[in-house]
Amino acid sequence: MQGALDSVQKGAQVRGWAKQPLSDERMLIRVLVNNVEVAEVLADQFREDLLRNKIGDGRHGFLVPLPMLTHTPAAIEVIATTDNSTIGTAEISRAGGRATG
């Protein structure tokens, strides 16, 4: 699995991309907040940067709205459903989010 969690905005959204290495088939991803699944979406949004970097046809992006977080800090994790591998993680504090991976 190829992919990245590019950014997390508190109370707003999670942005990234996910792709299967040998296929242009779209990947289903899960977003967890504090180990609780809050979304499952298909990574199928077009991103010019992915196309420019020869990551398939560029249609492997995702942008997932986050629910309002009542407790901070909050741990965010994005997982590929194909093999349950972690695409990226982030922690949101009162000041905002920081993505890794």
C-alpha positions as a Markdown table, in Angstrom:
| # | Residue | x | y | z |
|---|---|---|---|---|
| 1 | Met | 0.0 | 0.0 | 0.0 |
| 2 | Gln | 1.2 | 3.5 | -0.8 |
| 3 | Gly | -0.2 | 6.6 | 0.8 |
| 4 | Ala | 0.0 | 9.4 | 3.2 |
| 5 | Leu | -1.9 | 11.4 | 5.7 |
| 6 | Asp | -1.1 | 14.9 | 4.5 |
| 7 | Ser | -3.0 | 17.1 | 6.9 |
| 8 | Val | -5.5 | 17.2 | 9.8 |
| 9 | Gln | -7.5 | 20.3 | 10.7 |
| 10 | Lys | -9.2 | 20.3 | 14.1 |
| 11 | Gly | -12.9 | 20.1 | 13.7 |
| 12 | Ala | -12.6 | 20.2 | 10.0 |
| 13 | Gln | -11.0 | 17.5 | 7.9 |
| 14 | Val | -8.4 | 14.8 | 7.2 |
| 15 | Arg | -6.6 | 15.0 | 3.8 |
| 16 | Gly | -4.4 | 12.4 | 2.2 |
| 17 | Trp | -4.1 | 9.7 | -0.5 |
| 18 | Ala | -3.9 | 5.9 | -0.8 |
| 19 | Lys | -3.1 | 3.6 | -3.7 |
| 20 | Gln | -2.5 | -0.1 | -4.2 |
| 21 | Pro | 1.1 | -0.4 | -5.7 |
| 22 | Leu | 0.3 | -2.5 | -8.7 |
| 23 | Ser | -3.2 | -1.3 | -9.5 |
| 24 | Asp | -5.2 | 1.8 | -10.2 |
| 25 | Glu | -8.2 | 0.3 | -8.3 |
| 26 | Arg | -9.5 | 2.7 | -5.7 |
| 27 | Met | -8.9 | 1.9 | -2.0 |
| 28 | Leu | -11.3 | 2.0 | 0.8 |
| 29 | Ile | -9.9 | 3.8 | 3.9 |
| 30 | Arg | -11.1 | 4.2 | 7.5 |
| 31 | Val | -10.6 | 7.2 | 9.7 |
| 32 | Leu | -10.4 | 6.6 | 13.5 |
| 33 | Val | -10.5 | 9.2 | 16.2 |
| 34 | Asn | -9.3 | 7.8 | 19.6 |
| 35 | Asn | -9.7 | 4.3 | 18.2 |
| 36 | Val | -13.3 | 4.8 | 17.2 |
| 37 | Glu | -14.2 | 4.6 | 13.5 |
| 38 | Val | -15.8 | 7.9 | 12.3 |
| 39 | Ala | -15.7 | 7.4 | 8.6 |
| 40 | Glu | -15.1 | 4.9 | 5.8 |
| 41 | Val | -14.5 | 6.4 | 2.3 |
| 42 | Leu | -13.2 | 5.5 | -1.1 |
| 43 | Ala | -9.9 | 7.3 | -1.9 |
| 44 | Asp | -11.0 | 8.4 | -5.3 |
| 45 | Gln | -10.6 | 12.2 | -5.5 |
| 46 | Phe | -8.5 | 13.7 | -8.2 |
| 47 | Arg | -5.3 | 15.5 | -7.1 |
| 48 | Glu | -3.0 | 17.2 | -9.6 |
| 49 | Asp | 0.0 | 16.6 | -7.4 |
| 50 | Leu | -0.6 | 12.8 | -7.5 |
| 51 | Leu | -0.8 | 12.8 | -11.3 |
| 52 | Arg | 2.2 | 15.0 | -11.6 |
| 53 | Asn | 4.2 | 12.6 | -9.4 |
| 54 | Lys | 3.0 | 9.6 | -11.5 |
| 55 | Ile | 0.8 | 8.1 | -8.7 |
| 56 | Gly | -1.6 | 6.3 | -10.9 |
| 57 | Asp | -4.2 | 8.5 | -12.7 |
| 58 | Gly | -4.2 | 11.0 | -9.9 |
| 59 | Arg | -7.6 | 9.8 | -8.5 |
| 60 | His | -6.4 | 8.4 | -5.2 |
| 61 | Gly | -7.0 | 11.3 | -2.8 |
| 62 | Phe | -9.4 | 11.6 | 0.1 |
| 63 | Leu | -10.8 | 14.5 | 2.1 |
| 64 | Val | -12.8 | 13.4 | 5.1 |
| 65 | Pro | -14.8 | 15.7 | 7.3 |
| 66 | Leu | -14.1 | 15.2 | 11.0 |
| 67 | Pro | -16.8 | 15.3 | 13.7 |
| 68 | Met | -16.6 | 18.0 | 16.2 |
| 69 | Leu | -14.0 | 16.9 | 18.8 |
| 70 | Thr | -15.2 | 17.4 | 22.4 |
| 71 | His | -11.9 | 16.1 | 23.9 |
| 72 | Thr | -8.4 | 17.0 | 23.1 |
| 73 | Pro | -5.8 | 15.8 | 22.6 |
| 74 | Ala | -7.3 | 13.3 | 20.1 |
| 75 | Ala | -5.5 | 10.6 | 18.2 |
| 76 | Ile | -6.3 | 10.3 | 14.5 |
| 77 | Glu | -5.4 | 7.2 | 12.4 |
| 78 | Val | -6.1 | 6.5 | 8.8 |
| 79 | Ile | -6.1 | 2.8 | 7.8 |
| 80 | Ala | -6.3 | 1.0 | 4.5 |
| 81 | Thr | -9.1 | -1.6 | 4.6 |
| 82 | Thr | -7.3 | -3.9 | 2.2 |
| 83 | Asp | -4.7 | -5.0 | 4.7 |
| 84 | Asn | -5.4 | -2.9 | 7.8 |
| 85 | Ser | -2.1 | -1.1 | 7.4 |
| 86 | Thr | -1.7 | 2.4 | 8.8 |
| 87 | Ile | -1.6 | 5.2 | 6.2 |
| 88 | Gly | -0.8 | 7.9 | 8.7 |
| 89 | Thr | -1.5 | 9.1 | 12.2 |
| 90 | Ala | -1.9 | 12.5 | 13.8 |
| 91 | Glu | -2.6 | 14.0 | 17.2 |
| 92 | Ile | -4.9 | 17.0 | 17.6 |
| 93 | Ser | -4.2 | 19.2 | 20.6 |
| 94 | Arg | -6.0 | 22.4 | 21.6 |
| 95 | Ala | -3.8 | 24.3 | 19.2 |
| 96 | Gly | -4.5 | 22.1 | 16.1 |
| 97 | Gly | -3.3 | 18.9 | 14.4 |
| 98 | Arg | 0.0 | 17.5 | 13.3 |
| 99 | Ala | 0.1 | 14.6 | 10.8 |
| 100 | Thr | 2.8 | 12.0 | 10.5 |
| 101 | Gly | 3.2 | 9.3 | 7.9 |
